[in-house]
Amino acid sequence: MGAGVALVGAAAVLAVGAARPIAEPAALPAAAPNQLVADGVRYAVGLPGDVVVVADWSCTQQATAAVLRPSTGALFVFDAWAVSGAPTTARPVDADPGAVDLSPGASCGRAELVHPDGTRHPVDTAP
């Protein structure tokens, strides 16, 4: 679906959708694009231009990151956060060319891919 989905800060890209933990850089900008903090750890997720949203995508009562790549419409979901010594892989969920935004659906395991005209494409995100 697309290359370069990254969970970095606590992880670095190994391959398409794969990540392995590394030490966090000492001085990350406070408001850099595609950065978020989860459980006190700062992560850089995806590439510039990607849309990153945190929600319970797998109905596990644990919020994780999802990445929409507007350039391709590809949607990827991380089922866990990268931790030291444990790689994390994002799984491809769907592709909707033309989608420019991502929002959680009305319940866990659901997302909505949003088009510029406001139309929404519902997507199942649970494994």
C-alpha positions in Angstrom: 0.0 0.0 0.0 2.8 2.4 0.8 6.2 2.6 2.2 7.6 4.5 5.2 5.1 4.2 7.9 7.2 4.9 11.0 6.8 4.8 14.7 10.0 6.7 15.7 11.2 8.3 18.9 10.8 5.1 20.7 11.3 3.4 17.4 12.9 3.7 14.0 11.7 2.3 10.6 13.1 -1.1 9.6 10.8 -1.8 6.6 7.3 -1.0 5.4 5.3 -0.6 8.6 7.9 -2.1 10.9 9.6 -0.3 13.7 12.2 -1.1 16.4 12.8 0.8 19.6 15.7 3.2 19.9 16.7 5.8 22.5 14.7 9.0 22.2 16.7 11.9 20.7 17.7 14.4 23.4 16.2 17.5 21.8 13.0 17.0 19.8 11.1 20.2 18.8 8.1 20.8 21.1 5.6 21.0 18.3 7.1 19.0 15.4 4.7 17.6 12.8 3.6 14.0 13.3 4.8 13.8 16.9 2.8 12.7 19.9 3.4 11.6 23.5 2.0 8.4 24.8 2.7 7.2 28.4 5.4 9.8 28.7 7.3 8.7 25.6 7.5 10.9 22.5 6.9 9.3 19.1 7.4 10.5 15.6 4.8 8.7 13.5 4.6 8.6 9.7 6.0 11.0 7.2 5.5 14.7 6.6 1.9 15.2 5.3 0.6 12.0 7.0 -2.4 12.3 9.3 -1.9 10.6 12.7 -4.8 10.0 15.1 -4.8 8.0 18.4 -7.8 5.9 19.3 -8.9 2.4 20.2 -8.7 1.0 16.7 -8.7 -2.7 17.8 -11.3 -2.7 20.6 -8.7 -3.7 23.2 -9.3 -0.6 25.4 -5.8 0.6 24.5 -5.5 3.6 22.3 -2.8 3.3 19.6 -1.7 5.3 16.5 -3.2 5.1 13.0 -1.7 6.8 10.0 -3.5 8.0 6.9 -1.2 8.8 4.0 -3.2 11.3 1.9 -0.9 11.0 -1.0 -2.1 7.4 -1.6 -5.2 7.1 0.6 -3.5 4.2 2.5 -4.5 3.7 6.1 -2.2 1.9 8.6 -2.9 0.9 12.2 -0.4 0.2 15.0 -1.9 -2.4 17.4 0.7 -1.6 20.1 3.3 1.0 21.0 7.0 0.3 20.4 8.9 -0.6 23.5 12.6 -1.3 24.1 13.5 -4.6 22.5 10.2 -5.3 20.8 9.5 -4.3 17.2 6.1 -2.9 16.3 4.5 -3.3 12.9 1.7 -1.2 11.4 -0.8 -3.2 9.5 -2.4 -1.9 6.3 -6.1 -1.6 6.8 -7.6 0.1 3.8 -6.9 2.5 0.9 -9.2 5.3 -0.2 -7.6 7.5 -2.8 -8.7 11.1 -2.2 -9.1 10.8 1.6 -7.4 13.8 3.3 -8.3 13.3 6.9 -9.0 10.5 9.5 -11.3 10.4 12.5 -12.3 7.7 14.9 -15.7 6.1 14.2 -18.7 6.0 16.5 -17.3 2.9 18.2 -14.0 1.1 18.8 -12.6 -0.7 15.8 -14.0 1.9 13.4 -12.5 4.9 11.5 -13.8 7.4 9.0 -11.7 8.5 6.0 -12.7 12.0 5.1 -12.7 13.5 1.6 -12.3 17.2 0.8 -16.0 17.6 0.1 -16.8 16.2 3.6 -18.0 12.8 2.5 -16.9 10.0 4.9 -15.9 6.5 4.1 -16.4 4.2 7.2 -13.6 1.6 7.7 -13.3 -1.4 10.0 -10.0 -1.2 11.8 -10.2 -4.1 14.2 -8.0 -7.1 13.2 
